[in-house]
């Protein structure tokens, strides 16, 4: 079932239920899944890459860090490109770049070249993810947006959870180069499917404005945070000292540029209460989730002597709960509204995190798995409501920029989580350090509940060119 949308996006199709809608959602998800897949798949290949180039652990962390920084900083840029040229066109361009960059990465002759390609790979995949969300927003009726975003969120979580499994299988079949070469056929398939979709219309090149100094400052801010996070992976306090010194300096540089120049982040979006609440919630919940995913393996292996298989099972409990509940949370979001699911999911996350904090004194594995499942349930319930509230806070014609800024908050939360882990755990953490970390994460989860209270369910704006009442929003400034 198809019907035409109105306003600036009048040439775009808005899909209802039915087979064509499912096919469309699957196509967008297939392309978007490459971003989390490339984030987690490489982890299992780091020892092989380290052995091939004969380098230390510190150099290996750059392969993860540079990808995360590139993906985070490019989110708002990607959204702006999608608004200017059309989201589907930008997604295809990102996949074409991913093919070329991945092919070059597989034949890198030294580690610096591979690190550079890894950063470019992150920039390429960043062109895909927020524009996939944006095109779903543009072409999905508001009454089904939660359901669609719930299914898309489950697909992204599946890609992140299965990345290490796929990476391990590729290593068994060949060597680390296959971790990059696999992007070629996957991207080709995604492009072929995307070409079957009618491209959306952008506002035109004259509406695009990307401030390079502001972007460079944002990269420096995220890079400083990641540098602090790297202190948990290498026994070198210089990482923590350098990151701690650079972070306030780079943040000040970005603030000065945005005040007297231009900002790559569109702060005006935060003027809408629903976007502000949803984006803040996104950062806080991702901080909690990422911190658990990174810190628990350190705790279980170093202090409890648990093997890798058991660690994988413990972490999979969180991901499995989130994957299972995300489609259900999306469907419930469309039935009962965004506010109840966002607040309810936040309460579940907070209760589970506080429970883990109270039990965190040499707890049995079952005591860890139970709260982790609760965190996954809360994330699955609230995720679609959070995304829906943020995207609906602004008109469809700026869906790309809105999605890019919102996605940036997700990765910003992960980077802050890594910095928190580094600051609290250090190079040789004990039981007390991990207990302190759970206290901080419990505080973040409780704060998320209060942040979520600002969410209000409102009727969607009928015209994509008019801001949603009752929130007064300014017109988009055109350069």
C-alpha positions in Angstrom: 0.0 0.0 0.0 1.5 3.3 -1.0 0.3 6.9 -0.7 1.9 10.2 -1.6 3.3 12.5 1.0 2.8 16.3 0.9 4.9 19.3 1.1 8.6 19.5 0.2 8.9 15.8 0.0 5.9 15.5 -2.3 7.8 13.3 -4.8 8.6 10.7 -2.1 6.6 7.6 -1.4 5.2 7.0 2.1 4.9 3.3 2.6 2.2 1.7 4.7 1.9 -2.0 5.5 2.3 -4.8 3.0 5.0 -6.6 1.1 6.5 -3.6 -0.5 6.9 -1.9 2.8 8.7 -5.0 4.2 10.9 -5.1 1.2 11.8 -1.4 1.5 12.6 -1.8 5.2 14.7 -4.8 4.6 16.7 -3.0 1.9 17.4 0.0 4.2 18.3 -2.3 7.1 20.7 -4.4 4.9 22.7 -1.2 4.0 22.6 0.2 7.5 23.8 -3.0 9.1 27.2 -2.6 7.6 28.1 0.2 10.1 27.7 -1.9 13.3 29.0 -5.0 11.5 32.3 -3.3 10.7 32.5 -1.9 14.2 32.4 -5.3 15.9 33.7 -7.7 13.2 37.2 -6.5 13.3 37.7 -7.1 17.0 38.4 -10.8 16.6 41.0 -10.0 13.9 43.1 -7.7 15.9 45.5 -10.4 17.2 46.1 -11.6 13.6 46.7 -8.1 12.3 49.0 -7.4 15.2 51.0 -10.5 14.4 51.2 -9.7 10.7 52.6 -6.2 11.2 54.5 -7.1 14.4 53.2 -4.1 16.5 52.1 -3.6 20.0 48.6 -3.4 21.6 48.6 0.4 21.7 48.8 0.6 17.9 46.0 -2.0 17.5 43.6 0.1 19.6 43.9 2.8 16.9 42.1 0.5 14.4 39.1 0.6 16.7 39.4 4.2 17.9 39.8 5.9 14.5 36.8 4.1 13.2 34.6 5.2 16.1 35.8 8.8 15.9 35.1 8.9 12.1 31.7 7.4 12.5 30.7 9.8 15.3 32.0 13.0 13.7 30.6 12.2 10.3 27.0 11.7 11.5 25.8 15.3 11.3 27.7 15.7 8.0 26.0 12.7 6.6 22.6 14.0 7.5 23.2 17.3 5.9 24.4 15.6 2.7 21.2 13.5 2.7 19.0 16.6 3.0 20.9 18.3 0.2 21.2 15.5 -2.3 18.7 12.8 -1.2 19.3 10.2 1.5 19.2 7.2 -0.8 21.8 8.8 -3.2 24.1 9.5 -0.2 23.7 5.9 1.0 24.7 4.5 -2.4 27.7 6.9 -2.5 28.7 5.7 0.9 28.5 2.0 -0.1 30.6 2.7 -3.3 33.2 4.4 -1.2 33.1 1.5 1.3 33.8 -1.0 -1.6 36.9 1.0 -2.8 38.2 1.6 0.7 37.7 -1.9 1.9 39.5 -3.3 -1.2 42.5 -1.0 -0.5 42.5 -1.9 3.2 42.8 -5.6 2.4 46.1 -4.9 0.6 47.6 -2.4 3.0 51.3 -2.8 3.1 51.8 -1.2 6.6 49.8 -0.4 9.7 49.7 3.4 9.2 48.1 2.8 5.9 45.6 0.4 7.4 44.7 2.9 10.2 44.1 5.6 7.6 41.9 3.3 5.6 40.0 2.3 8.7 39.2 5.9 9.4 38.0 6.4 5.8 36.0 3.2 6.2 34.2 4.7 9.2 33.5 7.9 7.2 32.0 5.8 4.4 29.7 3.7 6.6 28.7 6.9 8.4 27.1 8.1 5.2 24.8 5.1 5.3 23.4 4.8 8.8 21.7 8.2 9.6 20.4 8.4 6.0 18.8 5.0 6.4 16.9 6.2 9.4 16.0 9.5 7.6 14.5 7.7 4.6 12.4 5.5 7.0 11.2 8.7 8.7 10.3 10.3 5.3 8.4 7.3 3.9 6.7 5.8 6.9 3.4 7.1 8.3 3.7 8.4 11.8 1.3 5.7 13.1 3.7 3.0 12.0 7.0 4.7 12.6 7.7 3.0 16.0 7.1 -0.4 14.5 9.4 0.3 11.5 12.2 1.7 13.7 11.9 -1.2 16.1 12.5 -3.7 13.3 15.4 -1.6 12.0 16.9 -1.3 15.5 16.7 -5.1 15.9 18.5 -5.5 12.6 21.3 -3.2 13.7 21.7 -5.0 17.0 21.8 -8.4 15.2 24.6 -7.0 13.0 26.6 -5.8 16.1 26.0 -9.1 17.9 27.0 -11.4 15.1 30.0 -9.3 13.9 32.5 -11.3 16.1 31.0 -14.6 14.9 31.2 -13.6 11.2 34.7 -12.3 11.8 35.8 -15.6 13.4 34.3 -17.6 10.5 36.2 -15.4 8.0 39.5 -15.9 9.9 39.0 -19.6 9.8 38.3 -19.5 6.0 41.3 -17.2 5.2 43.1 -14.4 7.0 42.4 -10.9 8.4 42.2 -9.4 4.9 38.8 -11.1 4.5 37.4 -8.9 7.3 37.7 -6.1 4.8 37.1 -7.8 1.5 33.7 -9.2 2.8 32.4 -5.6 2.5 32.7 -5.7 -1.3 30.0 -8.3 -2.0 27.8 -7.1 0.9 27.9 -3.6 -0.4 27.3 -4.6 -4.0 24.1 -6.5 -2.9 23.0 -3.5 -0.8 23.5 -1.1 -3.8 21.6 -3.3 -6.2 18.6 -3.3 -3.8 18.8 0.4 -3.1 18.8 1.1 -6.9 15.3 -0.5 -7.0 14.0 2.2 -4.8 12.9 5.6 -6.2 15.4 8.1 -4.9 14.2 10.9 -2.6 14.6 14.5 -3.6 17.1 16.7 -1.8 17.0 20.5 -1.3 19.9 21.0 -3.7 23.6 21.7 -3.4 23.1 25.4 -2.6 21.5 24.4 0.7 24.6 22.4 1.8 26.9 24.1 4.3 29.6 22.1 6.1 32.0 24.2 8.2 35.4 22.4 8.0 37.0 24.1 11.0 34.0 23.1 13.1 34.2 19.5 11.8 37.9 19.4 12.6 37.2 20.6 16.2 34.5 18.0 16.6 36.9 15.2 15.4 39.4 16.5 18.0 36.8 16.4 20.7 35.8 12.8 20.0 39.5 11.9 19.4 40.4 13.2 22.9 37.6 11.2 24.4 38.7 8.0 22.6 42.3 8.6 23.7 41.1 8.6 27.3 39.2 5.4 26.6 42.3 3.7 25.2 43.9 3.9 28.6 41.8 0.9 29.6 43.4 -1.2 26.9 47.0 -0.3 27.2 49.2 0.0 30.3 50.2 3.5 29.5 49.1 6.5 31.7 50.2 8.9 29.0 46.9 8.0 27.1 44.8 9.1 30.1 46.9 12.3 30.7 47.0 13.3 27.1 43.3 12.8 26.6 42.4 14.5 29.8 44.5 17.6 28.8 43.2 17.7 25.2 39.5 17.2 25.9 38.8 20.5 27.6 41.0 22.3 25.0 39.2 20.8 22.0 35.8 21.4 23.6 36.7 25.1 24.1 37.9 25.3 20.5 34.6 23.9 19.2 32.6 26.3 21.4 34.5 29.3 20.2 34.1 28.3 16.6 30.4 27.7 17.0 30.0 31.0 18.8 31.9 33.2 16.4 31.8 31.1 13.3 29.7 28.1 12.4 28.8 24.7 14.0 28.7 21.3 12.3 26.2 20.3 15.0 22.8 21.9 14.5 22.1 23.0 18.1 18.8 24.4 17.1 17.4 20.9 17.1 17.8 20.8 20.8 15.3 23.6 21.1 12.5 21.1 20.6 11.9 19.4 24.0 11.1 16.0 22.5 14.4 16.0 20.5 16.4 17.3 23.4 15.0 14.6 25.8 15.3 11.8 23.3 18.9 12.7 22.2 20.0 13.1 25.8 18.4 9.7 26.6 20.2 8.2 23.6 23.5 9.3 24.9 22.9 8.1 28.5 21.5 4.7 27.6 24.3 4.1 25.1 26.8 5.1 27.8 25.4 2.5 30.1 25.2 -0.3 27.4 28.6 0.4 26.0 30.2 0.6 29.4 28.8 -2.8 30.4 29.9 -4.4 27.1 33.5 -3.1 27.5 34.0 -3.4 31.3 32.4 -6.7 32.0 34.9 -8.8 29.9 37.7 -7.1 31.8 36.1 -7.9 35.1 35.2 -11.5 34.3 38.5 -12.4 32.8 40.9 -10.5 35.0 39.3 -10.9 38.4 37.0 -13.9 38.1 39.1 -16.1 35.7 36.1 -16.8 33.4 36.9 -18.1 29.9 36.0 -16.3 26.7 33.0 -18.6 25.9 31.3 -17.7 29.2 32.0 -14.0 28.7 30.4 -14.2 25.3 27.4 -15.9 26.8 27.1 -13.2 29.5 27.2 -10.3 27.0 25.0 -12.1 24.5 22.2 -12.1 27.2 22.0 -8.3 27.0 22.1 -8.2 23.2 19.6 -11.1 22.8 17.1 -9.4 25.1 17.4 -6.1 23.2 17.0 -7.8 19.8 14.0 -9.7 21.0 12.2 -6.7 22.6 13.0 -4.1 20.0 10.3 -5.1 17.5 7.8 -5.5 20.4 8.8 -2.1 21.8 8.2 -0.6 18.4 4.8 -2.0 18.0 3.8 -0.9 21.5 5.1 2.5 20.9 2.7 3.0 18.0 -0.2 1.7 20.2 0.3 3.5 23.5 2.6 6.4 22.5 6.2 7.3 22.8 6.2 8.6 26.4 5.0 5.5 28.3 7.5 3.2 26.5 10.4 5.6 26.9 9.8 6.2 30.6 8.9 2.5 31.2 12.0 1.3 29.5 14.1 3.8 31.3 12.8 2.6 34.7 13.6 -1.0 33.7 17.2 0.0 32.8 17.6 1.9 36.0 16.2 -0.9 38.1 18.5 -3.5 36.5 21.5 -1.3 36.8 20.9 -0.4 40.4 20.3 -4.1 41.1 23.7 -4.9 39.6 25.3 -2.2 41.6 23.9 -3.6 44.9 25.0 -7.1 44.0 28.4 -6.2 42.8 30.5 -7.7 45.5 32.0 -10.8 44.0 28.6 -11.8 42.5 27.8 -15.2 41.0 27.4 -15.2 37.2 23.7 -15.6 37.5 23.5 -12.4 39.5 25.2 -10.6 36.6 23.2 -12.2 33.8 19.8 -11.3 35.3 20.3 -7.5 35.5 22.0 -7.5 32.1 18.9 -9.1 30.6 16.9 -6.4 32.3 19.1 -3.7 30.7 18.6 -5.3 27.3 14.8 -5.5 27.9 14.7 -1.8 28.8 16.8 -0.8 25.8 14.5 -2.9 23.5 11.4 -1.4 24.9 12.5 2.2 24.9 14.7 2.3 21.7 12.0 2.7 19.1 10.1 5.3 21.2 13.3 7.3 21.7 14.1 7.4 17.9 10.5 8.1 17.0 10.2 11.0 19.4 13.5 12.6 18.2 12.6 12.2 14.5 9.1 13.5 14.9 10.2 16.6 16.8 11.2 18.1 13.4 9.7 18.1 9.9 10.4 15.4 7.4 12.3 17.7 5.1 15.2 17.9 7.6 15.0 14.3 8.6 18.6 13.7 7.4 20.1 16.4 9.6 17.9 15.4 12.6 18.9 11.8 12.2 22.6 12.6 11.9 22.6 14.7 15.1 20.6 12.1 16.9 23.0 9.3 15.8 26.0 11.4 16.8 24.6 11.4 20.4 24.6 7.6 20.3 28.3 7.4 19.5 29.0 10.3 21.8 27.6 8.3 24.7 29.8 5.4 23.8 32.9 7.6 23.7 32.0 9.1 27.1 31.5 5.6 28.4 35.0 4.6 27.3 36.4 7.7 29.0 34.6 6.9 32.2 35.9 3.4 32.2 39.4 4.6 31.7 39.2 7.2 34.5 37.7 4.8 37.0 39.4 1.5 36.2 42.9 2.5 35.1 45.3 -0.1 33.9 45.0 -2.6 36.8 41.5 -2.3 38.4 40.3 -4.2 41.4 36.9 -5.1 42.7 36.4 -1.7 44.3 37.0 0.1 41.0 34.4 -2.0 39.2 31.9 -1.4 42.0 32.5 2.3 41.6 31.8 2.0 37.9 28.5 0.3 38.6 27.6 3.2 40.9 28.3 5.7 38.2 26.3 3.7 35.6 23.4 3.4 38.0 23.5 7.2 38.3 23.4 7.6 34.6 20.5 5.2 34.3 18.5 7.1 37.0 19.3 10.4 35.3 17.9 8.9 32.0 14.6 8.4 33.7 14.3 12.0 34.7 15.5 13.2 31.3 12.8 11.0 29.7 10.0 12.7 31.7 10.3 15.7 29.3 8.9 13.6 26.4 5.4 14.5 25.4 3.2 12.6 22.9 1.8 15.0 20.3 0.0 14.7 17.0 2.4 14.7 14.1 2.5 17.8 11.8 0.5 17.1 8.6 2.8 19.1 6.4 6.5 18.1 6.3 7.5 21.8 5.8 5.9 23.2 8.9 7.4 22.6 12.5 5.3 20.6 14.8 3.2 22.5 17.3 3.1 23.5 20.1 6.9 23.8 20.1 8.0 27.0 18.4 10.9 26.2 16.0 12.9 28.6 13.8 13.1 28.2 10.0 16.1 26.5 8.6 18.8 29.0 7.7 20.0 28.7 4.2 23.5 29.8 3.4 
